[in-house]
């Protein structure tokens, strides 16, 4: 995770997604979690002649952010990709 200096998690989300393509409501999700904010969007792209599905997610908490990407072949694996994104946890700072 990298240190951030924005005043709010929503401000960091806006900064991290600045310049990203816009997605339909059905292709993105934002969730508040106990100590921050999660946001993900998903799409499909043709990579080397094959369709590839992609989920890009952010977890913002404690003035830090983590970006995650999941690539998968079967569109039915979106639930798996969302589970991976939601499973990210941070260890307490020492």
C-alpha positions in Angstrom: 0.0 0.0 0.0 1.2 3.5 -0.6 0.7 6.5 1.7 -1.9 9.0 0.6 -2.5 12.6 1.7 -6.1 13.2 0.6 -8.6 14.5 3.2 -11.1 11.7 2.6 -11.5 8.2 1.2 -13.9 9.6 -1.4 -11.3 12.1 -2.5 -8.8 9.4 -2.9 -11.2 7.3 -4.9 -11.8 10.2 -7.2 -8.0 10.7 -7.6 -7.3 7.0 -8.2 -10.1 6.7 -10.8 -9.4 10.0 -12.6 -9.0 9.3 -16.3 -10.5 5.8 -16.0 -13.2 4.9 -18.5 -16.8 5.4 -17.3 -18.8 2.3 -16.6 -22.5 1.5 -16.2 -23.8 1.2 -12.7 -24.2 -2.5 -13.3 -20.5 -2.8 -14.0 -19.1 -1.2 -10.9 -19.6 -1.2 -7.1 -18.6 1.0 -4.2 -18.9 -0.3 -0.7 -18.2 1.3 2.7 -16.3 -1.1 5.0 -15.6 -0.8 8.7 -12.4 1.2 8.2 -12.6 2.6 4.7 -14.0 2.3 1.2 -13.9 -0.3 -1.6 -14.6 0.3 -5.2 -14.4 -2.0 -8.2 -15.3 -2.0 -11.9 -15.2 -4.7 -14.5 -15.0 -5.0 -18.2 -13.9 -7.3 -21.0 -11.1 -6.8 -23.5 -9.7 -8.8 -26.4 -6.2 -9.8 -25.6 -4.1 -11.7 -28.2 -7.3 -12.6 -30.0 -9.1 -13.9 -26.9 -11.8 -12.4 -24.8 -10.5 -11.6 -21.3 -12.6 -10.4 -18.4 -11.1 -8.0 -16.0 -12.0 -6.6 -12.5 -10.0 -3.6 -11.2 -10.6 -2.8 -7.5 -9.4 -0.3 -4.9 -9.4 -0.6 -1.2 -8.8 2.7 0.6 -8.3 2.9 4.4 -6.1 4.5 7.0 -4.8 7.1 4.5 -3.5 4.2 2.2 -4.8 2.6 -1.0 -4.3 -0.8 -2.6 -5.2 -1.6 -6.2 -6.0 -5.1 -7.3 -6.7 -6.6 -10.7 -8.2 -10.0 -11.5 -8.2 -11.4 -15.0 -10.4 -14.4 -15.9 -11.7 -16.2 -19.0 -15.2 -17.1 -18.0 -17.6 -14.2 -17.4 -19.3 -16.4 -14.7 -16.1 -16.0 -12.6 -17.0 -12.4 -11.8 -18.3 -13.6 -8.4 -14.9 -15.1 -7.8 -13.1 -11.9 -8.7 -15.4 -9.9 -6.4 -14.7 -12.4 -3.6 -10.9 -11.9 -4.1 -11.4 -8.1 -4.0 -13.5 -8.3 -0.9 -11.1 -10.7 0.8 -8.2 -8.2 0.9 -7.4 -7.4 4.6 -4.7 -5.3 6.1 -2.6 -6.2 9.1 -2.5 -3.8 12.0 0.3 -1.3 11.8 3.2 -1.9 14.2 
